[in-house]
Amino acid sequence: MKADIHPDYHDIKVVMTDGTEYTTRSTYGKEGDVIKLDVDPLTHPAWQGGTGKVVEKGQLSKFEKRFGNFGLGEDQKSEKADEKK
């Protein structure tokens, strides 16, 4: 095995959004560095069961309104409009 190819693996401190701290080993930074998290399992909606912050309501209808006829020729647009009536 080649010598000196592995990154430095050391202890760092991670601070969660609620102030909870824990020590882990990482290649991030240098020995004793601190990572302060902006988003973690305590605050992210994906881990909290909510979707309000992740997906805005009405995204699909907004997309269909903007791009619903994208790529259709003029004759297909008129046929689609007739179908809606």
N, C-alpha and C positions, 0 to 999 in steps of 0.2 A: 504494500500500500504506500502511496506517495506521502511524504512528510509535509506538514504545514499547508495542507489544502483545505482543512476544515475551518469554518468561521469560529470566532471566539464565542463561547457559550457561557453565559454568566447570569447572575441574579439581577432582576429588575423589580420595581414596585409598580403595580397597576392600581389606579384609583378609579373606582366606579363612580357613576353619577350621583349616588347617594352618599358618597364619602367613604364607603367601605374600601379598605386597602388590603391587598394581598401580595405576596412575593411569589414570583415564578421565575423560571429560567428561560432565556431567550437569546437570540443573536442581535436583538435590537439595541442600538446605542452602545453604551459602555456600562461597566459594573456600577450599580447603584442608581441608574437613571430611573425616572418616573414617567409613566404614561398616564395621562388623565383622559378618560374616555368621555366623549360627547354622547355616544349612543352605546347602550349595552342591553343585555337581556332584561334589565329592570325597567327600561323606558321605551324600547322599540316595540311598535305595535305588532310586528310579526310574532314576537314571543309573548305578547300580552293578550292575543286573541282578537285584537281590533284591526279594522282595515281603514278607518277614517283618515289616518295620516298617510297611509301607504298608497291607496288608490282613491283618487277623487271621484265622488259619485257623478255619474253621467259621462264618464270618459268615453264609453263606447258610443253613445248617442252623439257626442260632440265629434268623434272621429267620423262616424257615418255621415253626419251633416256636412263635414268639410270634404270628405273624399269618397262619398257614396257613388258618384258618377265618374270617378277617375278612370280614364282609359276607355270609356264607352264612346262609340261614334255618335254622331248627331241622330241617326235613325234609331239607335238603341235607346238614347235618352228620351225620345218622344214616346217610344213603346213603354218604357218604364213609367213615365208620367201617366200614360193612359191606364196602366195597370193599377196605379194608386187611386184612380177615380172610381 
